[in-house]
Amino acid sequence: MNKLNNIIRENADLKDEMKRLMELVKENQVKHEAFRMVEFSFLLAESLKEIIEKPLHYIEDIFDVDRAVLFINGDVMDFDREANNLDYRIFFMPDKMFRTFFLEKRPYSSNSRLNLISELDVYEDMESYMIAPLLHGESIIGCLALFSKSAEKFGGEVSTDFVKDLASIASVSVQKLYNTEKIFRQTRTDFLTGTYNKLAMAEFLDRLMAKYKRYGTGFYFLMLDIDNFKQINDTCGHLTGDSVIKEIADEIKSGLRVSDVLGRFGGDEFFMILPNHETADIFTLVERIQDIGKRVFNAYGFTFASLSGGVVAVPGDIAENDTAEDIVRIADGRLYYSKKNGKGFFTGV
């Protein structure tokens, strides 16, 4: 009888162990499938917005993480963007920050803020974190940060293998998006100044006009060019003329906001698109542009050169049915007026 009871008990223990193992296998299969879903969503993402909406949220749901955040090295991956903070999910940071935090190219985890630099401390309820670098060769192009409200989640001895794998996938995704954007940008970039070209101008204006008609969001459009530019080419040559154009573009671009657009319309003529600017800001900007022109021209000894421009405010200066082409036409007309009436000033300010 005892032998029978032992056999029954042993079989019951074996059955329980088999059941536990099967549950573990199923759990691992579910986690594996979930990881594959995150992987595919990263690789299939066609924009930074899509990375926010899918893989970062999937990571939170699947791995029980309170906040998944992607930091991108803005000095290496200079994506076009309106801000350096995208929905508190993607942050653009300088290269120095990554080199400061990642003394070694490995993940870091802790349940203390003491070793976390302020730039990475973006989640108020964080009690523990795990952060892994996004690597491209020897460069750190970003990092993936997982934050938890639980101090035990990433505190103590915790395996970092899964976050290393996630960071590797995120790195491939970010590089793919950036390379795609670079190719797209090259077709919309002026070869001399590195600013936008007329094709990009048309796309920006169409987009802003659609936004204005839907939400009432206004903007400014400017056109400007160099007065007496032909005299610069005739006296000093076209290479000097090119240098002057590039220097002016570089100086103007250096003081613009992330959302502002500067481009070369053609020859010595530029365009600017300024979303969400106030009237006072336009006065200040025009003064700054004039100062840039004086500084560059004086450096070359071109006392005869100056900058003229035309400014259009949307909606203030346009009719109800005006299009993007009408905005360019109005700005060009005001630029022409400035040049025909003394030069060296902006009409429409």
C-alpha positions as CSV (number, residue, x, y, z in Angstrom):
1,M,0.0,0.0,0.0
2,N,2.9,2.4,0.9
3,K,4.5,1.6,-2.5
4,L,1.3,2.5,-4.3
5,N,1.0,5.7,-2.4
6,N,4.6,6.6,-3.2
7,I,4.0,5.9,-6.9
8,I,0.9,8.1,-6.9
9,R,2.7,10.9,-5.0
10,E,5.7,10.7,-7.3
11,N,3.5,10.8,-10.4
12,A,1.6,13.7,-8.9
13,D,4.9,15.6,-8.2
14,L,6.0,14.8,-11.7
15,K,2.7,15.9,-13.2
16,D,3.0,19.2,-11.2
17,E,6.6,19.7,-12.4
18,M,5.6,19.0,-16.0
19,K,2.8,21.4,-15.7
20,R,5.1,24.1,-14.3
21,L,7.6,23.5,-17.1
22,M,4.9,23.7,-19.7
23,E,3.7,26.9,-18.3
24,L,7.2,28.3,-18.3
25,V,7.6,27.2,-21.9
26,K,4.4,28.9,-22.9
27,E,5.4,32.0,-21.0
28,N,8.7,32.1,-22.8
29,Q,7.0,31.6,-26.1
30,V,4.7,34.5,-25.4
31,K,7.6,36.7,-24.4
32,H,9.5,35.6,-27.5
33,E,6.5,36.4,-29.7
34,A,6.1,39.7,-27.9
35,F,9.7,40.6,-28.4
36,R,9.4,39.8,-32.1
37,M,6.4,42.2,-32.3
38,V,8.5,45.0,-30.8
39,E,11.4,44.1,-33.1
40,F,9.2,44.2,-36.2
41,S,7.5,47.4,-35.1
42,F,10.9,49.1,-34.7
43,L,12.1,47.9,-38.1
44,L,8.9,48.7,-39.9
45,A,8.5,52.2,-38.5
46,E,8.5,54.9,-41.1
47,S,8.9,57.9,-38.8
48,L,9.9,58.9,-35.3
49,K,6.2,59.5,-34.6
50,E,5.5,55.8,-35.5
51,I,8.3,54.7,-33.1
52,I,6.6,56.6,-30.3
53,E,3.2,55.2,-31.2
54,K,4.2,51.5,-31.6
55,P,7.4,50.0,-30.3
56,L,7.9,52.3,-27.3
57,H,4.3,51.7,-26.2
58,Y,4.6,48.0,-26.9
59,I,7.7,47.8,-24.7
60,E,5.8,49.4,-21.8
61,D,2.8,47.0,-22.2
62,I,4.8,43.8,-22.8
63,F,7.7,44.2,-20.4
64,D,5.7,46.0,-17.6
65,V,7.7,49.2,-17.9
66,D,6.1,52.5,-16.8
67,R,8.0,54.6,-19.4
68,A,10.1,53.7,-22.4
69,V,12.1,56.7,-23.8
70,L,14.4,57.0,-26.8
71,F,17.3,59.5,-26.6
72,I,18.9,60.4,-29.9
73,N,22.3,62.0,-30.4
74,G,21.3,65.2,-32.2
75,D,24.8,66.0,-33.2
76,V,25.1,62.8,-35.1
77,M,21.5,62.2,-36.2
78,D,20.3,65.7,-37.1
79,F,16.7,64.8,-37.9
80,D,14.4,67.5,-39.2
81,R,12.1,68.4,-36.3
82,E,10.2,71.2,-34.7
83,A,11.4,70.6,-31.2
84,N,14.0,68.5,-29.3
85,N,11.3,66.9,-27.2
86,L,8.8,64.7,-29.1
87,D,5.9,63.8,-26.8
88,Y,8.2,63.1,-23.9
89,R,9.1,59.9,-25.6
90,I,12.0,60.9,-27.9
91,F,14.6,63.5,-26.8
92,F,17.4,64.9,-28.9
93,M,20.6,65.5,-26.8
94,P,24.1,66.7,-27.6
95,D,26.9,64.2,-28.2
96,K,28.7,65.3,-25.1
97,M,25.9,64.0,-22.9
98,F,26.2,60.4,-24.2
99,R,30.0,60.4,-23.8
100,T,29.5,61.7,-20.3
101,F,27.1,59.0,-19.2
102,F,28.3,56.0,-21.1
103,L,31.9,55.8,-19.8
104,E,31.7,52.2,-21.1
105,K,29.5,51.1,-24.0
106,R,27.2,48.9,-21.8
107,P,23.8,49.2,-20.2
108,Y,23.4,50.8,-16.8
109,S,20.7,50.0,-14.2
110,S,20.0,51.4,-10.8
111,N,17.3,52.2,-8.2
112,S,19.0,55.5,-7.4
113,R,19.0,58.9,-9.1
114,L,22.5,59.6,-7.8
115,N,24.3,58.2,-10.8
116,L,21.8,59.4,-13.4
117,I,22.7,62.6,-15.1
118,S,20.0,65.3,-15.2
119,E,19.5,65.1,-19.0
120,L,18.3,61.5,-18.7
121,D,16.2,62.1,-15.7
122,V,12.9,62.7,-17.6
123,Y,10.4,60.6,-15.6
124,E,9.3,62.1,-12.3
125,D,7.8,58.9,-10.9
126,M,11.0,56.9,-11.6
127,E,12.3,54.6,-8.8
128,S,14.6,52.4,-11.0
129,Y,15.9,52.6,-14.5
130,M,17.8,50.6,-17.2
131,I,19.5,52.4,-20.0
132,A,21.4,50.9,-22.9
133,P,23.4,52.8,-25.6
134,L,22.4,52.7,-29.3
135,L,25.7,51.9,-31.1
136,H,26.8,52.4,-34.7
137,G,30.4,51.3,-35.0
138,E,32.3,53.2,-32.3
139,S,29.7,56.0,-32.2
140,I,26.9,56.2,-29.7
141,I,23.9,57.5,-31.7
142,G,21.4,57.4,-28.8
143,C,20.2,55.3,-26.0
144,L,17.0,53.4,-24.9
145,A,15.8,54.1,-21.4
146,L,13.3,52.1,-19.4
147,F,11.9,53.6,-16.3
148,S,9.8,52.0,-13.5
149,K,7.9,53.2,-10.5
150,S,9.2,50.1,-8.7
151,A,12.6,50.2,-7.1
152,E,12.9,46.5,-7.4
153,K,12.2,46.4,-11.2
154,F,15.7,47.3,-12.3
155,G,17.4,47.5,-8.9
156,G,20.0,45.1,-7.6
157,E,21.4,42.3,-9.8
158,V,19.2,42.3,-13.0
159,S,19.9,40.8,-16.4
160,T,20.5,43.4,-19.1
161,D,20.5,41.1,-22.1
162,F,16.9,41.9,-23.2
163,V,17.5,45.7,-23.1
164,K,20.8,45.3,-25.1
165,D,18.8,43.4,-27.7
166,L,16.1,46.1,-27.7
167,A,18.7,48.8,-28.1
168,S,20.4,47.0,-31.0
169,I,17.1,46.8,-32.8
170,A,16.3,50.5,-32.0
171,S,19.7,51.5,-33.3
172,V,19.0,49.8,-36.7
173,S,15.6,51.5,-36.8
174,V,16.9,55.0,-36.1
175,Q,19.8,54.6,-38.6
176,K,17.3,53.5,-41.3
177,L,15.0,56.4,-40.7
178,Y,17.9,58.9,-40.7
179,N,19.4,57.5,-43.9
180,T,16.0,57.7,-45.6
181,E,15.7,61.3,-44.4
182,K,19.2,62.2,-45.6
183,I,18.3,60.9,-49.1
184,F,15.0,62.8,-49.0
185,R,16.8,65.9,-47.8
186,Q,19.4,65.8,-50.5
187,T,16.8,66.2,-53.2
188,R,15.5,69.3,-51.3
189,T,18.8,70.9,-50.4
190,D,20.7,73.6,-52.2
191,F,24.2,72.4,-53.0
192,L,26.1,75.6,-52.2
193,T,24.5,76.7,-48.9
194,G,23.2,73.5,-47.5
195,T,19.9,75.2,-46.9
196,Y,16.6,74.2,-48.5
197,N,15.7,74.6,-52.2
198,K,12.6,75.7,-54.1
199,L,11.1,72.2,-54.1
200,A,11.3,72.1,-50.3
201,M,9.9,75.6,-50.1
202,A,6.8,74.5,-52.0
203,E,6.3,71.5,-49.7
204,F,6.7,73.6,-46.6
205,L,4.3,76.3,-47.8
206,D,1.6,73.7,-48.8
207,R,1.9,72.0,-45.5
208,L,1.7,75.3,-43.5
209,M,-1.2,76.5,-45.6
210,A,-3.1,73.3,-45.0
211,K,-2.4,73.7,-41.3
212,Y,-3.5,77.4,-41.3
213,K,-6.8,76.6,-43.1
214,R,-7.6,73.7,-40.7
215,Y,-6.4,75.2,-37.4
216,G,-5.9,78.9,-38.1
217,T,-2.2,78.7,-37.3
218,G,-0.3,81.6,-39.0
219,F,3.2,82.1,-40.1
220,Y,5.6,84.5,-41.9
221,F,7.2,84.2,-45.3
222,L,10.2,86.3,-46.3
223,M,12.1,86.7,-49.5
224,L,15.4,88.6,-49.5
225,D,18.4,89.1,-51.8
226,I,21.8,90.9,-52.1
227,D,21.7,94.3,-53.6
228,N,24.2,95.0,-56.3
229,F,25.3,91.3,-56.3
230,K,26.3,91.5,-60.0
231,Q,28.9,94.1,-59.1
232,I,30.5,91.6,-56.6
233,N,30.8,89.0,-59.3
234,D,32.1,91.5,-61.9
235,T,34.7,92.9,-59.6
236,C,35.9,89.9,-57.6
237,G,34.6,86.8,-59.5
238,H,31.9,84.3,-59.1
239,L,33.8,82.2,-56.5
240,T,33.8,85.3,-54.2
241,G,30.2,85.8,-54.9
242,D,29.5,82.2,-53.9
243,S,31.5,82.7,-50.7
244,V,29.4,85.7,-49.8
245,I,26.1,83.8,-50.4
246,K,27.3,80.9,-48.3
247,E,28.5,83.1,-45.4
248,I,25.2,85.0,-45.3
249,A,23.3,81.8,-45.3
250,D,25.4,80.3,-42.5
251,E,25.1,83.4,-40.3
252,I,21.3,83.6,-40.7
253,K,20.8,79.9,-40.1
254,S,22.9,79.9,-36.9
255,G,20.3,82.1,-35.2
256,L,17.1,80.4,-36.2
257,R,14.8,78.3,-34.2
258,V,14.5,74.6,-34.9
259,S,11.2,75.1,-36.6
260,D,12.3,78.0,-38.8
261,V,13.2,77.3,-42.4
262,L,15.9,79.0,-44.5
263,G,16.4,78.3,-48.2
264,R,17.9,79.5,-51.4
265,F,15.4,80.6,-54.0
266,G,18.0,80.9,-56.7
267,G,21.1,83.0,-57.4
268,D,21.6,85.5,-54.5
269,E,17.9,85.2,-53.4
270,F,16.8,83.5,-50.2
271,F,13.4,82.6,-48.6
272,M,12.5,82.1,-45.0
273,I,9.5,80.5,-43.4
274,L,8.8,81.3,-39.8
275,P,6.0,79.5,-38.0
276,N,4.4,80.9,-34.8
277,H,6.3,84.2,-34.9
278,E,5.1,87.4,-33.3
279,T,5.2,90.8,-35.0
280,A,7.9,92.0,-32.6
281,D,10.0,88.9,-33.4
282,I,9.9,89.8,-37.1
283,F,11.2,93.3,-36.5
284,T,14.1,91.8,-34.4
285,L,14.8,89.2,-37.0
286,V,14.9,91.7,-39.9
287,E,17.3,93.9,-37.9
288,R,19.5,90.9,-37.2
289,I,19.5,90.0,-40.9
290,Q,20.5,93.5,-41.9
291,D,23.4,93.4,-39.3
292,I,24.6,90.1,-40.8
293,G,24.6,91.6,-44.2
294,K,26.6,94.7,-43.1
295,R,29.1,92.5,-41.2
296,V,29.7,90.2,-44.2
297,F,29.9,92.9,-46.8
298,N,32.2,95.1,-44.6
299,A,34.6,92.1,-44.2
300,Y,35.0,92.0,-48.0
301,G,35.0,95.7,-48.4
302,F,31.8,95.8,-50.4
303,T,30.4,99.1,-49.3
304,F,28.0,99.1,-52.2
305,A,26.2,95.9,-51.1
306,S,23.2,95.5,-48.8
307,L,20.1,93.3,-48.2
308,S,16.6,93.9,-49.4
309,G,13.5,91.9,-48.6
310,G,9.8,91.4,-48.7
311,V,7.7,90.0,-45.8
312,V,4.3,88.4,-45.9
313,A,2.2,87.6,-42.8
314,V,-0.3,84.8,-42.9
315,P,-3.2,85.5,-42.5
316,G,-2.7,89.2,-42.2
317,D,-1.5,89.9,-45.7
318,I,-3.4,87.4,-47.8
319,A,-6.9,87.0,-49.1
320,E,-9.2,84.1,-48.1
321,N,-8.6,82.1,-51.3
322,D,-4.9,82.8,-51.7
323,T,-2.6,79.9,-52.3
324,A,1.1,79.2,-51.5
325,E,1.9,80.5,-54.9
326,D,0.1,83.8,-54.1
327,I,2.2,84.1,-50.9
328,V,5.4,83.8,-52.9
329,R,4.1,86.3,-55.5
330,I,3.3,88.9,-52.8
331,A,6.6,88.5,-51.1
332,D,8.5,88.8,-54.4
333,G,6.5,91.9,-55.2
334,R,7.4,93.5,-51.9
335,L,11.1,92.5,-52.4
336,Y,11.0,94.2,-55.9
337,Y,9.4,97.3,-54.3
338,S,12.3,97.5,-51.8
339,K,14.9,97.2,-54.5
340,K,13.3,99.8,-56.7
341,N,12.9,102.3,-53.8
342,G,16.3,102.7,-52.4
343,K,17.4,99.2,-51.5
344,G,18.6,98.1,-48.1
345,F,15.2,97.7,-46.4
346,F,12.4,95.2,-46.0
347,T,8.8,95.9,-47.2
348,G,6.0,94.5,-45.2
349,V,7.5,94.6,-41.8
